[in-house]
Amino acid sequence: MAQKVLVTGGGGYIGSHCVVELIEAGFCPVVIDNFSNAVRGEGDVPESLRRIEKILDTSIEFHELDLLDRPGLENVYLFVSSVEQPLRYYQVNLTATMNLLEVMQTHGVHNLVFSSSATVYGDPQRLPIDEQHPVGGCTNPYGKTKYFIEEMIMDQCKAEKDWNSVLLRYFNPIGAHASGLIGEDPQGIPNNLLPYVAQVAIGRRKHLNVFGNDYDTIDGTGVRDYIHVVDLAKGHIAALKKLKDNCGCKVYNLGTGTGYSVLQMVKAMEKASGIEIMYLIAPRRGGDVASCYADPRLAEKELGWKADFNLERMCKDLWRWQSKNPTGFTSNGRLHE
């Protein structure tokens, strides 16, 4: 019988791609989501999961649930042996994680993969960033939340020797499943660069605001490490396998090790789409750093994981998703300023 893995936020962008990779790796995902960043499809199931069922010709167990709902979370935990917690945009918080850890303890589930973020490193003191780089000097509230959750999980693993956790500090996921049926569909104004660029290319937005062109980088715009979401999802599978080694608490970067500037990404998307992307230079945003890219060698050494897809493939897959789904999972879009 396939090992069951609870996936929180499994209807969202990263979560849904993790669900695909879990199924293809022989796991049985049990998905919970509160629709904070997922589109409701037929049968009150996230549209992303409905499409995955079509892609893989399978069925997926789904529960509409918020991690703040402690009683509901208790009911879902029967027979789940591991937990995977992908990023939940705007929703990851300390109370939800406390509920998750307490319910795991109650039900004897002691294996956790937590999706953290490179934001825990703050403004990098050195590049590329390895796992030994200092953490906690976060430049925004989101990074601080990730840092505090990491500390909670580390403390739990120290206190309970039968607990095993892998903390994945990933960099900037982009791209989409090769089918073009699932991808990133931000609910509201995109929080990340590439979805915004893609929406400009498809005509949903008039232009891109480039926040700052006076950084100490190749062209003055911010540099980030962009990683294909499928590579990221495969990193989660490698982490789950690591848990079987009774590994304690481990931390790994998931990135490519290469940084690209905002304007380089714009040009890459222009090449993938064949469309000129209009942009305006705007003032810097508070909390942004000049450059951030990973040293991913530890994940390759200990997890046997390495990012496979190059920038061209990332942008092609993103454009396939956006062009096949101009307004995302829904059909009622309009032009935004």
C-alpha positions in Angstrom: 0.0 0.0 0.0 1.3 3.4 -0.9 2.6 5.6 1.9 0.1 8.5 2.7 1.6 12.0 2.8 -0.4 15.0 4.0 0.1 18.0 1.8 -1.0 21.3 3.3 -1.9 24.0 0.8 -1.9 21.3 -1.9 -4.2 23.2 -4.1 -1.8 26.1 -4.6 1.0 26.6 -7.1 3.9 24.8 -5.4 1.6 22.4 -3.5 -0.1 21.1 -6.6 3.2 20.5 -8.4 4.3 18.6 -5.3 1.1 16.5 -5.5 2.0 15.5 -9.1 5.5 14.4 -8.2 4.3 12.5 -5.1 1.9 10.5 -7.2 4.5 9.8 -9.8 6.9 8.7 -7.1 4.4 6.2 -5.7 3.2 8.1 -2.7 -0.5 8.7 -1.9 -1.1 12.4 -1.2 -3.9 13.5 1.1 -4.5 17.2 0.4 -5.9 19.9 2.6 -6.4 23.5 1.5 -8.5 26.5 2.6 -8.7 28.0 -0.9 -6.8 31.1 0.2 -4.6 30.7 -2.9 -6.4 28.1 -4.9 -9.4 28.3 -7.3 -12.5 26.3 -6.5 -13.4 23.9 -9.2 -16.2 21.4 -9.7 -17.3 19.4 -6.7 -15.7 22.0 -4.3 -12.3 20.6 -5.2 -9.4 22.9 -6.2 -9.3 23.3 -10.0 -5.6 22.4 -9.9 -6.3 19.0 -8.3 -9.1 18.3 -10.7 -6.7 18.9 -13.6 -4.0 16.7 -12.0 -6.6 13.9 -11.8 -7.0 14.3 -15.5 -3.3 14.5 -16.3 -2.5 11.3 -14.3 -5.8 9.5 -14.6 -6.2 9.1 -10.9 -8.2 10.4 -7.9 -6.9 12.5 -5.1 -8.2 12.6 -1.5 -9.0 16.2 -0.6 -10.3 18.0 2.5 -11.3 21.7 2.6 -9.6 22.7 5.8 -7.6 25.5 7.4 -4.6 24.7 9.6 -6.2 26.9 12.3 -9.1 24.4 12.5 -7.6 22.1 15.1 -10.6 19.7 15.4 -10.8 19.3 11.6 -7.1 18.7 11.5 -7.4 16.0 14.1 -9.9 14.2 11.9 -7.7 14.2 8.8 -4.7 12.6 10.5 -5.8 9.0 10.5 -3.3 6.8 8.8 -1.0 9.6 7.6 2.7 8.7 8.1 4.4 11.9 6.8 3.6 15.5 6.4 4.7 17.9 3.7 4.0 21.6 4.1 4.5 23.6 0.9 4.4 27.3 0.9 0.9 28.9 1.5 1.2 32.5 0.3 -0.1 35.0 2.9 -1.3 32.2 5.2 1.7 30.6 6.8 1.7 31.7 10.5 2.9 30.6 13.8 -0.5 29.5 15.1 -1.1 27.2 12.2 2.3 25.6 12.6 1.7 25.1 16.3 -1.5 23.3 15.5 0.2 21.1 12.9 3.0 20.1 15.2 0.7 19.4 18.1 -1.6 17.3 16.1 1.3 15.4 14.6 2.6 14.7 18.1 -0.9 13.5 19.2 -1.1 11.1 16.3 2.4 9.8 16.4 3.4 11.4 13.0 7.0 12.5 13.4 8.2 13.1 9.9 7.9 16.6 8.4 9.1 18.4 5.3 8.8 22.1 5.7 9.0 24.5 2.8 11.0 27.4 4.1 12.5 30.2 2.1 15.8 32.0 1.2 14.2 35.0 2.9 15.5 33.7 6.2 19.0 34.7 5.1 18.0 38.4 4.9 20.5 40.6 3.1 23.2 38.2 2.1 26.6 38.6 3.7 28.2 36.5 1.0 27.3 34.9 -2.3 26.4 32.2 -3.2 24.5 31.5 0.0 25.2 28.1 1.7 23.2 26.6 4.6 25.8 27.9 7.1 25.0 31.5 6.2 23.6 33.4 9.2 19.8 33.5 9.4 17.3 35.7 11.3 18.3 39.1 9.9 15.2 39.0 7.8 14.2 42.1 5.8 10.5 41.5 5.7 7.8 40.0 7.9 7.4 37.0 5.6 11.0 36.0 6.1 10.7 36.4 9.9 7.7 34.1 10.0 9.7 31.4 8.1 12.6 31.9 10.4 10.4 31.5 13.6 8.8 28.4 12.2 12.2 26.9 11.4 13.2 27.5 15.0 10.0 25.9 16.3 10.7 22.7 14.2 14.3 22.6 15.2 13.4 22.8 18.9 10.8 20.1 18.5 13.4 17.8 16.9 15.9 18.5 19.7 13.3 17.7 22.4 11.8 14.6 20.7 14.5 12.4 19.3 12.0 10.3 17.2 11.2 13.4 15.2 12.7 13.9 11.7 12.4 17.1 9.7 13.8 18.5 6.5 13.7 22.2 6.1 13.9 23.3 2.5 15.0 26.8 1.9 14.1 27.4 -1.6 14.7 30.3 -3.8 12.4 31.7 -6.5 10.1 29.0 -8.1 8.8 29.7 -11.6 7.6 27.7 -14.6 4.7 25.2 -14.8 3.9 21.6 -15.5 4.8 20.6 -19.1 1.1 19.9 -19.9 0.2 23.6 -19.4 -2.8 22.5 -17.4 -1.5 23.6 -14.0 0.6 26.6 -13.1 0.8 29.7 -10.9 -2.5 31.6 -10.7 -2.1 34.4 -8.2 -5.3 35.4 -6.4 -5.0 39.1 -6.7 -1.9 41.1 -7.6 1.0 38.8 -8.3 3.5 38.7 -5.4 6.3 37.4 -7.6 8.0 38.7 -10.7 7.4 36.1 -13.3 3.6 35.8 -13.0 3.4 39.6 -13.3 5.6 39.5 -16.4 3.5 36.7 -17.9 0.3 38.7 -17.3 1.8 41.7 -19.1 2.7 39.5 -22.0 -0.8 38.0 -22.3 -2.4 41.5 -22.0 -3.9 41.3 -18.6 -1.7 44.1 -17.3 -0.3 47.1 -19.2 3.2 47.1 -17.9 5.6 45.8 -15.4 7.0 48.0 -12.6 10.7 47.3 -12.1 11.4 48.3 -8.5 14.9 49.9 -8.6 17.6 50.0 -11.3 20.4 51.3 -9.1 21.5 48.1 -7.3 25.1 46.9 -7.5 24.2 44.2 -10.1 24.9 43.5 -13.8 22.2 46.0 -15.0 21.1 47.7 -11.7 18.1 45.5 -11.2 17.7 42.9 -8.5 19.2 39.5 -9.0 17.5 36.3 -7.9 18.0 32.5 -8.2 15.0 31.2 -10.3 14.2 27.5 -10.1 11.6 25.5 -12.1 8.7 24.5 -9.9 9.0 20.9 -11.0 12.6 20.8 -9.9 11.5 22.2 -6.6 8.7 19.6 -6.2 11.3 16.8 -7.0 13.4 18.3 -4.2 10.4 17.6 -1.8 10.4 13.9 -2.9 14.1 13.7 -2.2 13.5 15.2 1.2 10.8 12.6 2.0 13.2 9.8 1.2 15.8 11.4 3.5 13.3 11.2 6.4 13.5 7.4 6.1 17.1 7.7 7.3 16.0 9.0 10.7 17.9 12.1 9.8 16.9 14.4 12.7 16.6 17.9 11.5 18.3 18.8 8.2 18.4 22.0 6.2 18.9 22.3 2.5 18.9 25.1 -0.1 16.9 24.4 -3.3 18.2 26.6 -6.0 20.2 26.5 -9.3 23.2 28.4 -8.1 22.8 31.0 -10.8 21.3 34.5 -10.4 19.4 36.4 -13.1 18.4 40.1 -13.0 14.9 41.4 -13.4 15.7 42.7 -16.9 17.4 39.5 -17.9 14.1 37.7 -16.9 12.1 40.2 -18.9 14.2 39.4 -22.0 14.0 35.7 -21.4 10.2 35.9 -21.3 10.1 38.1 -24.4 12.1 35.3 -26.2 9.7 32.6 -24.9 6.6 34.4 -25.8 7.6 36.4 -28.9 6.0 39.4 -27.3 7.6 42.7 -26.2 7.1 43.3 -22.5 6.6 46.9 -21.5 8.1 48.0 -18.2 8.6 51.1 -16.2 11.4 51.8 -13.6 9.9 52.5 -10.2 11.6 53.3 -6.8 13.1 50.5 -4.8 10.8 48.6 -2.4 11.6 48.4 1.3 12.9 44.9 2.2 14.3 44.1 -1.2 17.9 43.0 -1.5 20.3 43.5 -4.4 21.2 39.8 -5.0 20.3 36.4 -3.7 21.3 33.1 -5.1 22.0 29.7 -3.7 24.9 27.3 -3.2 22.9 24.1 -3.8 25.8 21.6 -3.4 24.7 20.2 -0.1 21.3 19.1 -1.5 23.1 17.4 -4.4 25.6 15.7 -2.0 23.1 14.5 0.7 19.8 14.3 -1.2 21.0 13.3 -4.6 19.0 16.3 -5.9 20.0 18.8 -8.5 17.9 21.3 -10.6 17.6 20.0 -14.2 15.7 22.7 -16.1 17.4 25.8 -17.5 16.0 29.3 -17.8 14.8 28.8 -21.3 12.7 25.8 -20.3 11.4 27.6 -17.2 10.1 30.5 -19.3 8.7 28.2 -22.1 6.7 26.2 -19.6 5.5 29.4 -17.9 4.4 30.8 -21.2 2.7 27.6 -22.3 0.6 27.7 -19.0 -0.2 31.4 -19.4 -1.1 31.3 -23.1 -3.3 28.2 -22.6 -4.9 29.8 -19.5 -4.9 33.6 -20.2 -6.8 34.4 -17.0 -5.6 31.4 -15.0 -7.9 28.7 -13.8 -10.9 31.0 -14.3 -12.3 32.7 -17.4 -13.4 36.1 -16.1 -10.3 38.3 -16.4 -10.0 42.0 -17.1 -7.1 44.5 -17.8 -5.5 45.9 -14.7 -3.4 49.1 -14.4 
